[in-house]
């Protein structure tokens, strides 16, 4: 069992931010949820990082007394995050105009993604059998780690713009 009020206090602290500037939750593999779960343990509250993500992403109630008090809504209010703008399906939310000569070099940006050794251990290549051949492939969850780090380190307008060459 966990203390809903204590969880809310932690989530409203700027060091434990779980939403980006557009109000979207960070992916469930984000390290912030593990850090929050560890912080909750300091208060003798056991809650998994996945449960914390679900609580926020589904905007669950943070108190039994009022239907208005929901985690995601409170976080948006405290960090002054405006509600997501609905986008027409015919409009690209983030678009990149390709130059007439279609040269990828004219719109590309090269950078290094820096991740902790713990994150690397969680996604580092493993040997898998495909047909009759073994291949080394990154582990499940690597795209979440890379997308989050690309956002944190480069602040791209849209992660769809990012192509990874590993």
C-alpha positions as CSV (number, residue, x, y, z in Angstrom):
1,X,0.0,0.0,0.0
2,X,1.2,3.5,-0.6
3,X,0.4,6.9,0.8
4,X,-1.5,8.9,-2.0
5,X,-0.7,12.3,-0.4
6,X,3.0,11.5,0.0
7,X,3.1,10.4,-3.6
8,X,1.5,13.7,-4.7
9,X,4.0,15.7,-2.7
10,X,6.8,14.0,-4.4
11,X,5.3,14.3,-7.9
12,X,4.8,18.1,-7.3
13,X,8.5,18.6,-6.6
14,X,10.5,19.9,-9.6
15,X,13.2,17.2,-9.1
16,X,10.6,14.5,-9.8
17,X,8.9,15.8,-12.9
18,X,7.1,13.1,-14.9
19,X,5.5,15.2,-17.6
20,X,7.1,17.0,-20.5
21,X,6.1,20.6,-21.5
22,X,3.2,19.4,-23.6
23,X,1.7,17.4,-20.7
24,X,2.7,14.0,-21.9
25,X,4.0,11.4,-19.5
26,X,7.6,10.2,-19.9
27,X,7.7,6.6,-21.1
28,X,7.3,3.9,-18.5
29,X,10.9,2.9,-18.8
30,X,12.0,6.3,-17.8
31,X,14.3,6.3,-14.8
32,X,12.3,9.0,-13.0
33,X,9.7,6.5,-12.0
34,X,12.3,4.2,-10.4
35,X,13.7,7.2,-8.5
36,X,10.2,8.1,-7.3
37,X,9.6,4.5,-6.2
38,X,12.8,4.6,-4.2
39,X,11.8,8.0,-2.6
40,X,8.5,6.4,-1.6
41,X,10.4,3.6,0.1
42,X,12.0,6.2,2.4
43,X,8.5,6.8,3.7
44,X,7.8,3.0,4.1
45,X,5.5,3.0,1.0
46,X,5.9,0.2,-1.4
47,X,4.9,1.1,-4.9
48,X,6.4,0.0,-8.2
49,X,7.7,2.4,-10.9
50,X,5.3,0.9,-13.4
51,X,2.4,1.6,-11.0
52,X,3.5,5.2,-10.6
53,X,3.6,5.6,-14.4
54,X,0.1,4.1,-14.6
55,X,-1.3,6.3,-11.9
56,X,-0.1,9.4,-13.7
57,X,-0.8,8.4,-17.2
58,X,-4.4,7.3,-16.4
59,X,-4.9,10.5,-14.2
60,X,-6.1,8.6,-11.2
61,X,-7.6,10.2,-8.1
62,X,-5.0,11.4,-5.6
63,X,-7.5,11.7,-2.7
64,X,-10.7,10.0,-1.9
65,X,-12.4,13.2,-0.8
66,X,-12.7,15.0,-4.2
67,X,-13.1,13.9,-7.8
68,X,-11.3,17.0,-8.8
69,X,-7.9,16.0,-7.3
70,X,-6.2,13.8,-10.0
71,X,-2.5,13.3,-10.2
72,X,-1.9,14.4,-13.8
73,X,-4.2,17.4,-13.4
74,X,-2.4,18.5,-10.2
75,X,1.0,18.1,-11.9
76,X,-0.1,20.2,-14.9
77,X,-1.5,22.9,-12.6
78,X,1.7,23.2,-10.4
79,X,4.1,23.2,-13.4
80,X,1.8,25.4,-15.4
81,X,1.4,22.9,-18.3
82,X,-1.4,23.7,-20.7
83,X,-3.7,21.0,-22.0
84,X,-2.6,19.2,-25.1
85,X,-3.8,20.8,-28.3
86,X,-5.9,18.5,-30.4
87,X,-4.4,18.1,-33.8
88,X,-6.3,17.3,-37.0
89,X,-5.4,13.9,-38.4
90,X,-4.6,15.6,-41.7
91,X,-2.0,17.9,-40.1
92,X,1.5,16.7,-39.1
93,X,2.2,17.6,-35.5
94,X,5.8,18.1,-36.3
95,X,7.1,18.4,-39.8
96,X,10.4,18.9,-41.5
97,X,10.6,20.3,-44.9
98,X,13.0,18.4,-47.1
99,X,15.1,20.6,-49.3
100,X,14.5,20.3,-53.1
101,X,17.7,18.3,-53.6
102,X,16.6,15.8,-50.9
103,X,20.0,15.9,-49.3
104,X,19.7,14.4,-45.8
105,X,22.9,16.2,-44.8
106,X,21.3,19.6,-45.1
107,X,18.7,18.7,-42.3
108,X,20.7,16.3,-40.2
109,X,22.4,16.9,-36.9
110,X,24.9,14.6,-35.4
111,X,25.3,14.2,-31.7
112,X,26.3,11.7,-29.0
113,X,23.7,10.3,-26.6
114,X,25.1,9.9,-23.1
115,X,23.5,7.2,-20.9
116,X,24.4,5.8,-17.5
117,X,26.1,2.5,-17.2
118,X,23.0,1.1,-15.5
119,X,20.9,2.2,-18.5
120,X,23.4,0.6,-20.9
121,X,23.3,-2.7,-19.0
122,X,19.5,-2.7,-19.3
123,X,19.6,-2.3,-23.1
124,X,23.1,-3.6,-24.2
125,X,23.1,-6.1,-27.1
126,X,22.4,-9.7,-26.4
127,X,23.1,-12.6,-28.7
128,X,19.8,-14.0,-30.4
129,X,19.2,-16.7,-32.8
130,X,17.4,-15.7,-36.0
131,X,16.8,-18.7,-38.3
132,X,20.2,-20.4,-38.3
133,X,22.3,-17.3,-37.5
134,X,23.1,-15.5,-34.3
135,X,22.8,-11.8,-34.2
136,X,23.6,-9.2,-31.5
137,X,20.5,-7.0,-30.9
138,X,19.7,-4.3,-28.4
139,X,17.3,-5.4,-25.6
140,X,13.6,-4.5,-25.3
141,X,13.1,-0.9,-24.2
142,X,16.1,0.6,-25.9
143,X,13.9,2.9,-28.0
144,X,12.4,4.5,-24.9
145,X,15.8,5.0,-23.4
146,X,17.2,6.6,-26.6
147,X,14.1,8.8,-27.2
148,X,14.1,10.1,-23.6
149,X,17.9,10.8,-23.7
150,X,17.6,12.5,-27.1
151,X,14.8,14.7,-25.7
152,X,16.7,15.5,-22.5
153,X,20.0,16.3,-24.2
154,X,18.9,18.0,-27.5
155,X,15.2,19.1,-26.9
156,X,14.1,18.1,-30.4
157,X,10.7,19.4,-31.4
158,X,9.6,15.9,-32.3
159,X,11.4,12.6,-31.7
160,X,10.1,11.5,-35.1
161,X,12.8,13.7,-36.5
162,X,15.5,11.5,-34.9
163,X,17.1,8.7,-36.8
164,X,19.5,6.6,-34.8
165,X,22.7,5.2,-36.2
166,X,24.3,2.9,-33.7
